[in-house]
Each structure stands twice: as C-alpha cells, then as structure tokens.
C-alpha cells in the first residue's frame, strides 16, 4: 500500500492509499490545500485545527452543491462523481476527526 505525501497549509502529511490511487489522492490534497489557503487568507488568527475544519466544511458545501446540481440535471450522479464524492467525504471526515483530536 503506497504512501502519498500531501502538503496542506504548510504541513506535510503521509497518507496510505491503494495502488493506482496516488494521483487522485494528490489531486484531492491539492484541492484541500487550495481551500486551506483560501480560509487562512480570509480569517486571520485561526488555529490550524479550525482552519482545517473550515476547509473541510467549505469542501463539503461545494460537494453538496455539486451533488444537488447533478441530481437536477440527470437521472443520477455518474460513477466518477460518486467516487469523487465518497473520497472527499472520507477526507472531510478524517480532517474533522483530526481537528477534534487536536482541540482536545
């Protein structure tokens, strides 16, 4: 099981994934990183935990909006969209759990 190095908000994280999923995980990490930088630029003084929490919430909101738009336009989400949504939800859950552990 390969490890992928993700750089998010100036920190490096090593995440295990299945073989062949490395590029997708890097792309998702880049999305989280971009959102974390957006959050950090808009709200000074946030702790790392809260910045990651807000990043996860922003991504979940975008995912929710995208899922709603797909359901209106088609009979159902495509397999690729569903897989992306599942991956993002899993990443958001992991980030939220990390945020909770860091706050306690």
Buried (B, 14 or more C-beta within 10 A) or exposed (E): EEEBEBEBBEEEBEBEBEEEBBEBBBEBBEBBBEBBBEBBEEEEEBEBBBBBBBBBBBBBEEBEEBBEEBEEEEEEBEEEBEEBBEBBBEBBEEBBEBBEEEEE
